[in-house]
Amino acid sequence: MKPSEPITIDRSLIGIAAFQRNSWNLLLLQGTGERARVLSASSYASIGEVTEALHAAKGADLRIMHPTSATIVKVVRLPMVAASQMKQALKLQAEGMLLGATPACRVGLAPIPDVLGLDERQGLILVWPESAAGIVDRGIPSTAQFIPEPAALLPFITSDAPALIADRASGTVLLGLRGDNGMTLRSTRENTTDDAAWRASVRGSLLESLLNAGRDPATAAKEADRVLADAIETQDGFRGISRSAISAVCGMIDFDASIPVDDQKWWNTWALLVGAAIATQGEFAGLTELRREEERDAPTITDRLIQRYSNRRRSIKAAAAAVLLLGIAPVLFGWMRVSVLEWKLPSELSAFERQQRGVDRRVAIYKELANNGMPVAKMLGDLACCTADGIELVSIHLSKNQGLVLRGTARTQSDAAGSDIVARMVSQLRESKIFDAVTVSFAPPDARGIYVFTLNAEIEAPTVAANIPEDRDWAVKTFVERKWGKLSADETMEAPTTAPVAALPTNPTNPSTTPATAVTPAVAPPTAVVTAPDAPSAESSSTPTRGIGRRVETPPTEGATGGATGEPVTGPASTAVAIQLPAEFTDDELKAMSKEQARAVIGEIAMARKQPGLEPAVLERLNKDWKRLLEFLKSQS
């Protein structure tokens, strides 16, 4: 199947349509923004045919002539300022006149060209009130724009003669003329039943406008009579447009060769449409783009419902139907349920209902117990799995109404400060899905880097299984397995039978004194155990290699045994506790530390500096780290 060719829309093509009793007149023109060219002038029976003709010409811009009877005309004074400022001044005057009662899409604004060279400019405001219907035809597209008749009359207003449009059906009279005071555009209504009286009223309005424009009474009377004498009768009234004005208009627009420009009868029908075509180009374009409603997206189902039931009568009917439905539906459904039960259980209906009521009561009791009860043992187990290493709990308070209240201490570990450990516990409590809204408050750490904290949390779901990983679940992985790993079948947890000892040497000041007992040597680092020279070997010992009772033997260090030969330390150093030296850190690692971490490290350095028997290089390094940490804490305070 051959694909259809895309439709190309000519944006410069404009169709201006006017309703004339039983038909529609369509003027097709090509606009460039400055000057228009009339392409064709045709009549059609309906607005649907007008739209089809415009689409056949590949045009989409449809403008409808708007009657003067549904238009408010206002000529205002403007200061001689820049064009942008003049438009703003005109907009302010329109807002002050309308006070927001009319949408902006129904208001046309345009400054009038300074033809007479006045010290001030004039501006024109055309308003289509919402109370005025205008052209009522359901076939008019929603995208169509409207051109008021006063805007179409502007090109015909010259200083030579006034321009007049009188509509007998609505009684509307539109007058336009130029004088010493600038341009006058006036719309009035004369409601009389007699044609002669109506013509006399039109003459009076025209004479009044001429006098206001600066004409003397005699000249004004002659000019009014001349305009009425030269006026052309139309289907709806008469129009007074001078031949000189038509000649001036012919110089403002171009015509296709098929248009009979020299035929006066053609101008009697199409004069206003030609004036509207000129107004669509240039400074008067803002007067030719009125819309019935603001442009917006296609309404949704909700928008349509709101629009439909914004009507008071419809909303009352819908509310009454809803009340009746809510009142009758439960009764109807209950009757249907009983009818079905009677049909299924004709003889056991009462027993079934009693049993059902008993089940409902038990369900209610279970729900009440679930809402008010709390499994304390389970929650303590969940809390134990969420407590991080390094935290000691002083008190635990569990309550259905008050939630969880913990008080405890956090000790700085080798991998994190006390505050970081508490933050880790807060994160684990939130991840468990048992506790929510976890808050914690700290007290300043003491000299040992120990934090005292209070933690509060809400108990969200006490009976739900906690979301705890296996590596933190004590029921899955015990403390022994976490610390020493899982034991095999041939490994034992038996404690060592012999304790490592070191013999006290003979007192050099009293050679006769002999050692009566053995004492424990200086404590070694966590990864080494000090043994006596005659201690049994690893092969003959019954000490296990894994578990709590395991012992890892490493070559003795100088800080633990006093020398590289493994000889026991004598003197005061033999009873001192060996402290593990803090690791050296770089400047980047120092900058990444928090204040709490820096305090913890400086505490470890302080304890290490007090250890006797340190090498000079090690002591010098500790002193330098001490000073660096002090300067870092000063800069952070």
C-alpha positions as CSV (number, residue, x, y, z in Angstrom):
1,M,0.0,0.0,0.0
2,K,1.4,3.4,-1.0
3,P,1.8,5.7,2.0
4,S,-0.2,8.9,1.9
5,E,1.7,12.1,1.3
6,P,2.1,14.5,4.2
7,I,-0.2,17.6,4.1
8,T,1.8,20.8,3.9
9,I,0.2,23.8,5.6
10,D,0.8,27.3,4.2
11,R,1.2,29.5,7.3
12,S,1.0,32.7,5.3
13,L,-2.5,31.8,3.9
14,I,-5.4,33.5,5.8
15,G,-9.1,33.1,5.3
16,I,-11.5,35.9,6.5
17,A,-15.1,34.9,6.6
18,A,-18.2,37.1,7.3
19,F,-21.8,36.0,7.8
20,Q,-24.4,37.6,5.5
21,R,-27.8,36.4,6.6
22,N,-28.0,33.1,4.8
23,S,-24.5,32.7,3.5
24,W,-20.8,33.0,4.3
25,N,-18.4,35.2,2.3
26,L,-14.7,34.0,2.3
27,L,-11.8,36.3,1.3
28,L,-8.6,34.3,0.8
29,L,-5.4,36.3,1.1
30,Q,-1.6,35.8,1.3
31,G,0.1,37.7,4.1
32,T,3.8,38.5,4.4
33,G,3.6,40.5,7.7
34,E,3.7,43.9,6.0
35,R,1.5,43.7,2.9
36,A,-1.3,41.3,1.9
37,R,-2.5,40.0,-1.4
38,V,-6.1,39.0,-2.1
39,L,-6.3,35.7,-3.9
40,S,-10.0,35.0,-4.2
41,A,-13.4,36.0,-2.9
42,S,-16.2,33.4,-2.8
43,S,-19.5,32.7,-1.1
44,Y,-20.6,29.5,0.6
45,A,-23.7,28.1,2.2
46,S,-22.3,27.1,5.6
47,I,-19.2,27.5,7.7
48,G,-18.3,23.8,7.1
49,E,-17.9,24.6,3.4
50,V,-15.8,27.6,4.3
51,T,-13.5,25.4,6.4
52,E,-13.2,22.8,3.6
53,A,-12.3,25.5,1.0
54,L,-9.6,26.9,3.3
55,H,-8.1,23.4,3.9
56,A,-8.3,22.7,0.1
57,A,-6.1,25.8,-0.4
58,K,-3.7,24.3,2.2
59,G,-4.5,27.0,4.8
60,A,-5.4,26.7,8.5
61,D,-5.7,30.3,9.7
62,L,-9.4,31.1,9.8
63,R,-10.6,34.6,10.9
64,I,-14.3,35.4,11.5
65,M,-15.8,38.9,11.3
66,H,-17.1,39.9,14.7
67,P,-20.1,42.3,14.8
68,T,-19.9,45.8,16.3
69,S,-23.0,45.0,18.5
70,A,-20.8,42.6,20.6
71,T,-17.7,44.9,20.8
72,I,-16.7,47.7,23.2
73,V,-14.7,50.4,21.5
74,K,-12.4,52.7,23.4
75,V,-9.9,55.3,22.1
76,V,-7.3,56.4,24.7
77,R,-4.4,58.8,24.8
78,L,-0.8,57.5,25.0
79,P,2.5,59.3,25.7
80,M,5.1,59.7,22.9
81,V,7.5,56.9,24.0
82,A,9.1,53.9,22.5
83,A,6.9,51.3,20.8
84,S,7.4,48.7,23.6
85,Q,6.7,51.2,26.3
86,M,3.6,52.4,24.4
87,K,2.2,48.8,24.3
88,Q,2.8,48.5,28.0
89,A,1.0,51.8,28.7
90,L,-1.9,50.6,26.5
91,K,-2.1,47.3,28.3
92,L,-2.2,49.1,31.7
93,Q,-5.1,51.3,30.6
94,A,-7.0,48.2,29.4
95,E,-6.5,46.4,32.7
96,G,-7.6,49.5,34.6
97,M,-10.7,49.8,32.4
98,L,-11.7,46.1,32.6
99,L,-10.4,45.2,36.1
100,G,-9.8,41.6,35.1
101,A,-13.4,41.0,34.2
102,T,-12.6,39.9,30.6
103,P,-10.0,37.3,29.6
104,A,-7.0,38.6,27.7
105,C,-7.9,36.5,24.7
106,R,-11.0,38.7,24.2
107,V,-9.1,42.0,24.3
108,G,-7.4,43.6,21.2
109,L,-4.8,46.4,21.7
110,A,-3.1,48.5,19.1
111,P,-1.5,52.0,18.9
112,I,-2.9,54.3,16.2
113,P,-0.3,55.6,13.7
114,D,0.7,59.2,14.2
115,V,-0.7,60.5,11.0
116,L,-1.5,64.1,12.1
117,G,1.8,64.6,13.9
118,L,0.3,65.2,17.4
119,D,2.5,65.5,20.5
120,E,0.8,62.5,21.9
121,R,-0.3,59.2,20.4
122,Q,-3.7,57.4,20.4
123,G,-4.4,53.8,21.2
124,L,-7.4,51.6,20.4
125,I,-8.9,49.0,22.8
126,L,-11.5,46.6,21.4
127,V,-13.2,44.3,24.0
128,W,-15.4,41.3,23.4
129,P,-17.3,40.9,26.7
130,E,-18.2,37.3,27.8
131,S,-21.8,38.3,28.1
132,A,-21.9,39.1,24.4
133,A,-22.5,36.1,22.1
134,G,-21.4,37.5,18.8
135,I,-21.5,35.0,15.9
136,V,-23.2,31.8,17.2
137,D,-22.5,28.8,15.0
138,R,-21.6,25.4,16.3
139,G,-19.6,24.7,13.1
140,I,-17.0,27.4,13.8
141,P,-13.7,25.6,14.7
142,S,-12.3,26.2,18.2
143,T,-9.0,27.4,16.6
144,A,-10.7,30.2,14.7
145,Q,-9.9,33.8,15.6
146,F,-12.2,36.9,15.4
147,I,-11.8,40.3,13.8
148,P,-14.1,43.0,15.2
149,E,-15.7,45.3,12.6
150,P,-14.2,48.5,14.1
151,A,-10.7,47.0,13.2
152,A,-11.8,46.4,9.7
153,L,-13.1,50.0,9.3
154,L,-9.7,51.6,10.4
155,P,-8.1,51.6,6.8
156,F,-11.1,53.5,5.5
157,I,-10.9,56.3,8.0
158,T,-9.3,59.3,6.3
159,S,-9.3,63.1,6.9
160,D,-11.4,63.7,3.8
161,A,-14.7,62.1,4.8
162,P,-16.0,60.0,7.7
163,A,-16.7,56.3,7.5
164,L,-20.0,54.9,8.6
165,I,-21.5,51.4,9.1
166,A,-25.1,51.2,10.3
167,D,-26.8,47.9,11.1
168,R,-30.6,48.1,11.2
169,A,-31.1,44.6,12.7
170,S,-29.2,45.3,15.9
171,G,-29.4,49.2,15.8
172,T,-25.6,49.5,15.9
173,V,-23.9,52.5,14.4
174,L,-20.1,52.6,13.9
175,L,-18.5,56.0,13.1
176,G,-14.9,56.8,12.3
177,L,-13.3,60.1,11.3
178,R,-10.2,62.1,11.6
179,G,-10.0,65.7,12.9
180,D,-7.8,68.2,14.6
181,N,-7.9,66.2,17.8
182,G,-6.8,63.0,16.1
183,M,-8.9,60.0,15.2
184,T,-12.4,59.4,16.5
185,L,-13.9,55.9,16.5
186,R,-17.4,55.6,18.1
187,S,-19.9,52.8,18.5
188,T,-23.4,53.6,19.5
189,R,-26.9,52.0,19.4
190,E,-30.1,53.5,18.1
191,N,-33.2,51.5,19.0
192,T,-36.2,52.8,17.1
193,T,-38.9,51.0,15.2
194,D,-39.5,53.6,12.5
195,D,-36.9,53.6,9.6
196,A,-37.1,57.4,9.2
197,A,-36.6,58.0,13.0
198,W,-33.7,55.6,12.9
199,R,-32.0,57.4,10.0
200,A,-32.6,60.7,11.9
201,S,-30.9,59.2,15.0
202,V,-27.9,58.0,12.8
203,R,-27.6,61.6,11.4
204,G,-27.6,63.0,15.0
205,S,-24.9,60.7,16.1
206,L,-22.8,61.5,13.0
207,L,-23.3,65.3,13.5
208,E,-22.3,65.0,17.2
209,S,-19.1,63.2,16.3
210,L,-18.2,65.8,13.6
211,L,-18.7,68.6,16.1
212,N,-16.5,66.8,18.7
213,A,-13.8,66.5,16.0
214,G,-13.6,70.2,15.6
215,R,-15.9,70.9,12.6
216,D,-18.0,74.1,12.7
217,P,-21.8,73.5,12.8
218,A,-22.5,74.5,9.2
219,T,-19.7,72.3,7.8
220,A,-20.6,69.5,10.1
221,A,-24.3,69.5,8.9
222,K,-23.3,69.6,5.2
223,E,-20.8,66.7,5.7
224,A,-23.3,64.6,7.6
225,D,-25.9,65.1,4.9
226,R,-23.4,64.2,2.2
227,V,-22.3,61.0,3.9
228,L,-25.9,59.8,4.3
229,A,-26.7,60.7,0.7
230,D,-23.7,58.8,-0.6
231,A,-24.3,55.8,1.7
232,I,-24.9,52.5,0.0
233,E,-27.8,50.3,1.0
234,T,-27.0,46.8,2.2
235,Q,-29.0,43.8,3.3
236,D,-28.5,44.8,7.0
237,G,-28.5,48.6,6.7
238,F,-26.2,51.0,4.9
239,R,-22.5,51.9,4.7
240,G,-21.0,55.2,4.1
241,I,-17.4,54.7,2.7
242,S,-16.1,57.4,0.3
243,R,-14.6,56.6,-3.0
244,S,-11.4,58.4,-2.0
245,A,-11.1,56.0,1.0
246,I,-11.5,53.0,-1.4
247,S,-8.8,54.4,-3.7
248,A,-6.5,54.8,-0.7
249,V,-7.2,51.2,0.4
250,C,-6.3,49.9,-3.1
251,G,-2.8,51.3,-2.5
252,M,-2.4,49.4,0.8
253,I,-3.1,45.9,-0.6
254,D,-2.5,43.9,-3.7
255,F,-5.3,42.1,-5.7
256,D,-5.2,39.0,-7.9
257,A,-6.2,39.6,-11.5
258,S,-9.5,37.8,-11.0
259,I,-10.7,40.3,-8.4
260,P,-13.0,43.1,-10.0
261,V,-11.5,46.0,-8.1
262,D,-13.2,48.6,-10.4
263,D,-16.7,47.3,-9.7
264,Q,-18.5,49.4,-7.0
265,K,-21.0,46.6,-6.3
266,W,-18.1,44.3,-5.4
267,W,-16.9,46.8,-2.9
268,N,-20.4,47.1,-1.4
269,T,-20.1,43.4,-0.3
270,W,-16.4,42.9,0.3
271,A,-15.2,46.3,1.6
272,L,-15.1,45.3,5.3
273,L,-13.3,42.0,4.4
274,V,-10.6,43.9,2.5
275,G,-10.2,46.3,5.4
276,A,-9.9,43.3,7.8
277,A,-7.2,41.8,5.4
278,I,-5.2,45.1,5.6
279,A,-5.6,45.1,9.5
280,T,-4.1,41.6,9.8
281,Q,-0.8,43.1,8.6
282,G,1.2,45.8,10.3
283,E,0.4,47.7,13.6
284,F,-3.3,46.7,13.7
285,A,-2.6,42.9,13.8
286,G,-3.2,42.8,17.6
287,L,-6.9,43.8,16.9
288,T,-7.5,40.8,14.6
289,E,-6.6,37.9,16.9
290,L,-9.4,37.7,19.4
291,R,-10.5,34.3,20.6
292,R,-13.6,32.9,22.3
293,E,-11.5,31.0,24.9
294,E,-7.9,30.8,25.9
295,E,-5.7,28.3,24.1
296,R,-5.1,25.2,26.2
297,D,-4.4,21.5,26.0
298,A,-7.1,19.0,25.2
299,P,-9.2,18.5,28.4
300,T,-8.8,15.2,30.3
301,I,-11.7,13.0,31.5
302,T,-11.4,14.8,34.9
303,D,-11.6,18.2,33.3
304,R,-14.7,17.2,31.3
305,L,-16.4,15.9,34.4
306,I,-15.6,19.1,36.3
307,Q,-16.8,21.2,33.4
308,R,-20.0,19.1,33.0
309,Y,-21.0,19.0,36.7
310,S,-20.1,22.7,37.4
311,N,-23.7,23.3,36.3
312,R,-25.8,23.6,39.4
313,R,-28.7,21.5,38.2
314,R,-26.6,18.6,37.1
315,S,-24.6,18.7,40.3
316,I,-27.8,18.5,42.4
317,K,-29.1,15.6,40.4
318,A,-25.7,13.7,40.7
319,A,-25.6,14.4,44.5
320,A,-29.2,13.1,44.9
321,A,-28.4,9.9,43.0
322,A,-25.3,9.3,45.1
323,V,-27.2,9.7,48.3
324,L,-29.9,7.3,47.2
325,L,-27.3,4.8,46.1
326,L,-25.4,5.0,49.4
327,G,-28.5,4.6,51.3
328,I,-30.1,1.7,49.4
329,A,-27.0,-0.2,48.2
330,P,-26.0,-1.6,51.7
331,V,-29.5,-2.8,52.4
332,L,-29.8,-4.4,49.0
333,F,-26.5,-6.2,49.3
334,G,-27.4,-7.5,52.8
335,W,-30.7,-8.8,51.6
336,M,-28.9,-10.6,48.7
337,R,-26.4,-12.1,51.0
338,V,-29.1,-13.5,53.3
339,S,-31.0,-14.8,50.4
340,V,-27.9,-16.7,49.1
341,L,-27.3,-18.2,52.5
342,E,-30.9,-19.3,52.9
343,W,-30.7,-20.9,49.6
344,K,-27.4,-22.8,50.4
345,L,-28.2,-23.6,54.1
346,P,-31.9,-23.8,54.5
347,S,-31.8,-25.6,57.8
348,E,-28.4,-24.6,59.3
349,L,-28.5,-20.8,58.8
350,S,-28.8,-19.9,62.5
351,A,-25.9,-22.2,63.5
352,F,-23.7,-20.9,60.7
353,E,-24.4,-17.3,61.8
354,R,-23.5,-18.1,65.4
355,Q,-20.2,-19.8,64.3
356,Q,-19.4,-16.8,62.1
357,R,-20.0,-14.4,65.0
358,G,-17.7,-16.5,67.2
359,V,-14.9,-16.4,64.5
360,D,-15.3,-12.7,64.2
361,R,-14.9,-12.2,68.0
362,R,-11.8,-14.4,68.1
363,V,-10.3,-12.5,65.1
364,A,-11.0,-9.2,67.0
365,I,-9.3,-10.5,70.1
366,Y,-6.2,-11.6,68.2
367,K,-6.0,-8.3,66.5
368,E,-6.1,-6.5,69.9
369,L,-3.4,-8.7,71.3
370,A,-1.2,-8.1,68.2
371,N,-1.7,-4.4,68.6
372,N,-1.0,-4.2,72.3
373,G,1.3,-7.2,72.9
374,M,5.1,-7.1,72.3
375,P,7.5,-10.1,72.1
376,V,10.2,-8.8,74.5
377,A,12.6,-11.8,74.1
378,K,12.5,-11.5,70.3
379,M,13.1,-7.8,70.4
380,L,16.1,-8.2,72.8
381,G,17.6,-10.7,70.3
382,D,17.0,-8.3,67.4
383,L,18.6,-5.5,69.5
384,A,21.6,-7.7,70.2
385,C,22.1,-8.3,66.5
386,C,22.0,-4.6,65.8
387,T,24.4,-3.6,68.6
388,A,27.9,-2.8,67.1
389,D,31.1,-4.0,68.7
390,G,32.6,-1.5,71.1
391,I,29.2,-0.5,72.6
392,E,28.3,-1.3,76.2
393,L,24.6,-0.8,77.1
394,V,23.9,0.5,80.6
395,S,20.0,0.4,80.4
396,I,17.4,-0.8,78.0
397,H,13.7,0.4,78.2
398,L,11.1,-1.2,75.9
399,S,7.5,0.1,75.8
400,K,4.7,-0.1,73.3
401,N,3.9,3.6,73.8
402,Q,7.3,5.1,74.5
403,G,9.3,2.8,72.1
404,L,13.0,2.0,72.7
405,V,15.3,4.0,75.0
406,L,18.9,2.9,75.3
407,R,21.7,4.4,77.5
408,G,25.3,3.2,77.0
409,T,28.9,4.0,76.2
410,A,30.9,3.7,73.0
411,R,34.6,3.0,73.2
412,T,36.9,3.9,70.4
413,Q,38.1,0.9,68.4
414,S,41.1,0.5,66.3
415,D,39.1,1.0,63.1
416,A,36.6,3.7,64.1
417,A,35.9,6.3,66.8
418,G,33.1,6.0,69.3
419,S,30.8,8.3,67.5
420,D,31.2,6.3,64.3
421,I,30.4,3.1,66.1
422,V,27.1,4.7,67.5
423,A,26.3,5.9,63.9
424,R,26.8,2.3,62.7
425,M,24.4,1.0,65.3
426,V,21.8,3.6,64.3
427,S,22.1,2.5,60.7
428,Q,21.7,-1.1,61.7
429,L,18.6,-0.4,63.7
430,R,17.0,1.4,60.8
431,E,17.9,-1.4,58.4
432,S,16.3,-4.0,60.7
433,K,12.7,-2.8,59.8
434,I,11.8,-3.2,63.4
435,F,12.7,0.3,64.7
436,D,12.0,3.6,63.1
437,A,12.7,7.3,63.8
438,V,16.0,6.5,65.5
439,T,17.6,9.6,67.2
440,V,20.7,9.7,69.3
441,S,22.3,12.3,71.6
442,F,26.0,12.4,72.7
443,A,27.9,13.6,75.6
444,P,31.5,14.9,75.0
445,P,34.0,12.1,75.2
446,D,36.2,11.7,78.3
447,A,40.0,11.5,78.3
448,R,39.9,7.9,77.3
449,G,37.8,8.6,74.2
450,I,34.6,7.0,75.7
451,Y,31.3,8.5,74.6
452,V,28.1,8.4,76.7
453,F,25.0,8.4,74.5
454,T,21.2,8.1,74.7
455,L,19.3,6.5,71.9
456,N,15.6,6.7,71.2
457,A,13.6,4.8,68.6
458,E,10.0,4.0,67.7
459,I,9.0,0.3,67.6
460,E,7.4,0.0,64.2
461,A,6.8,-3.8,63.7
462,P,7.7,-5.8,66.8
463,T,6.4,-9.1,65.5
464,V,7.9,-9.0,62.0
465,A,11.1,-10.9,61.3
466,A,14.1,-8.5,61.5
467,N,16.1,-7.8,58.4
468,I,19.5,-8.8,59.7
469,P,22.4,-10.1,57.5
470,E,23.8,-13.5,58.4
471,D,27.2,-12.1,59.4
472,R,25.4,-10.1,62.2
473,D,22.9,-12.7,63.2
474,W,24.0,-14.4,66.5
475,A,21.6,-17.4,65.8
476,V,23.4,-18.1,62.6
477,K,27.0,-17.2,63.5
478,T,28.1,-17.3,67.1
479,F,30.7,-15.1,68.7
480,V,33.3,-17.8,68.8
481,E,32.8,-18.5,65.1
482,R,33.1,-14.7,64.4
483,K,36.3,-14.3,66.4
484,W,38.1,-17.6,65.8
485,G,36.4,-19.2,62.8
486,K,34.4,-22.4,62.7
487,L,36.1,-25.4,64.4
488,S,36.7,-28.7,62.6
489,A,35.8,-32.1,64.1
490,D,39.4,-32.9,65.2
491,E,40.0,-29.5,67.0
492,T,39.3,-29.1,70.7
493,M,38.6,-26.2,73.0
494,E,40.8,-27.5,75.9
495,A,42.8,-24.9,77.7
496,P,46.6,-25.2,78.0
497,T,47.9,-27.3,80.9
498,T,51.1,-25.3,81.4
499,A,51.2,-21.5,81.8
500,P,54.2,-19.7,80.3
501,V,56.4,-18.4,83.1
502,A,59.8,-16.8,83.4
503,A,62.1,-17.5,86.3
504,L,63.2,-14.6,88.4
505,P,67.0,-14.2,88.4
506,T,69.1,-14.1,91.5
507,N,69.2,-10.8,93.2
508,P,72.7,-9.4,92.4
509,T,72.9,-7.6,95.7
510,N,72.1,-10.7,97.7
511,P,73.6,-13.8,95.9
512,S,72.4,-16.1,98.6
513,T,68.8,-15.4,97.8
514,T,67.2,-18.0,95.5
515,P,63.8,-17.7,93.7
516,A,61.0,-19.3,95.5
517,T,58.3,-18.7,92.9
518,A,57.8,-17.8,89.2
519,V,56.1,-14.6,88.0
520,T,54.3,-13.8,84.7
521,P,56.6,-11.9,82.3
522,A,55.7,-8.7,80.5
523,V,52.6,-8.9,78.4
524,A,53.4,-9.2,74.7
525,P,51.4,-7.8,71.8
526,P,48.2,-9.6,70.8
527,T,49.9,-11.6,68.2
528,A,52.6,-13.1,70.4
529,V,53.0,-15.0,73.6
530,V,56.1,-14.9,75.8
531,T,57.4,-18.3,76.9
532,A,60.0,-19.4,79.3
533,P,63.2,-20.9,78.0
534,D,62.3,-24.4,79.1
535,A,58.6,-24.2,77.9
536,P,57.4,-27.3,76.0
537,S,57.3,-27.2,72.2
538,A,54.2,-26.8,70.1
539,E,54.3,-30.4,69.0
540,S,54.2,-31.8,72.6
541,S,51.7,-29.2,73.9
542,S,48.0,-30.0,74.1
543,T,47.1,-26.4,73.3
544,P,44.7,-26.2,70.2
545,T,45.7,-24.2,67.2
546,R,42.2,-22.6,66.8
547,G,39.5,-21.4,69.1
548,I,39.5,-19.5,72.4
549,G,42.3,-21.6,73.9
550,R,44.6,-21.3,70.9
551,R,48.1,-19.7,71.2
552,V,50.2,-18.4,68.4
553,E,53.9,-18.5,69.0
554,T,56.0,-15.8,67.3
555,P,59.6,-14.9,67.7
556,P,59.9,-12.7,70.8
557,T,60.3,-9.0,70.2
558,E,62.7,-6.7,72.0
559,G,59.8,-4.9,73.6
560,A,58.3,-8.2,74.9
561,T,61.3,-10.2,76.1
562,G,64.0,-7.6,76.4
563,G,66.3,-8.8,73.6
564,A,66.5,-10.8,70.4
565,T,67.8,-13.9,72.2
566,G,64.6,-14.6,74.0
567,E,66.0,-14.1,77.5
568,P,63.5,-13.0,80.1
569,V,63.5,-9.3,81.1
570,T,64.7,-8.5,84.6
571,G,64.1,-5.5,86.7
572,P,61.1,-3.1,86.5
573,A,60.5,-3.7,82.8
574,S,59.5,-7.3,83.5
575,T,56.3,-6.3,85.2
576,A,55.2,-3.5,82.8
577,V,52.4,-4.0,80.3
578,A,53.5,-3.8,76.6
579,I,51.3,-1.4,74.6
580,Q,50.9,-1.7,70.9
581,L,52.4,1.3,69.1
582,P,50.0,3.4,67.0
583,A,50.5,3.1,63.2
584,E,52.2,6.0,61.4
585,F,49.8,8.1,59.3
586,T,50.3,10.5,56.3
587,D,49.2,14.1,56.0
588,D,46.3,13.0,53.7
589,E,45.1,10.5,56.3
590,L,45.3,13.2,59.0
591,K,43.2,15.6,56.9
592,A,40.6,12.8,56.5
593,M,40.2,12.2,60.3
594,S,37.3,13.6,62.3
595,K,37.9,15.4,65.6
596,E,36.8,12.3,67.5
597,Q,39.2,10.0,65.6
598,A,42.1,12.5,66.1
599,R,41.4,12.6,69.9
600,A,41.4,8.8,70.0
601,V,44.8,8.5,68.1
602,I,46.4,11.2,70.3
603,G,45.2,9.2,73.4
604,E,47.0,6.1,72.0
605,I,50.2,8.1,71.4
606,A,50.1,9.5,74.9
607,M,49.9,6.0,76.4
608,A,52.6,4.7,74.0
609,R,55.0,7.6,75.0
610,K,54.9,6.5,78.6
611,Q,56.1,3.0,77.7
612,P,59.7,2.5,79.0
613,G,62.4,1.1,76.8
614,L,61.3,2.7,73.5
615,E,63.9,3.2,70.9
616,P,64.9,6.8,70.2
617,A,63.7,6.7,66.6
618,V,60.3,5.4,67.7
619,L,60.0,8.0,70.5
620,E,61.0,10.8,68.0
621,R,58.3,9.6,65.6
622,L,55.7,9.5,68.4
623,N,56.6,13.1,69.4
624,K,56.3,14.4,65.9
625,D,52.9,12.7,65.5
626,W,51.8,14.2,68.8
627,K,52.6,17.7,67.6
628,R,50.9,17.2,64.2
629,L,47.7,16.0,65.9
630,L,47.7,19.0,68.3
631,E,48.1,21.4,65.4
632,F,45.3,19.6,63.6
633,L,42.9,19.8,66.6
634,K,43.7,23.5,67.0
635,S,42.8,24.2,63.4
636,Q,39.6,22.3,63.8
637,S,38.4,24.2,66.9
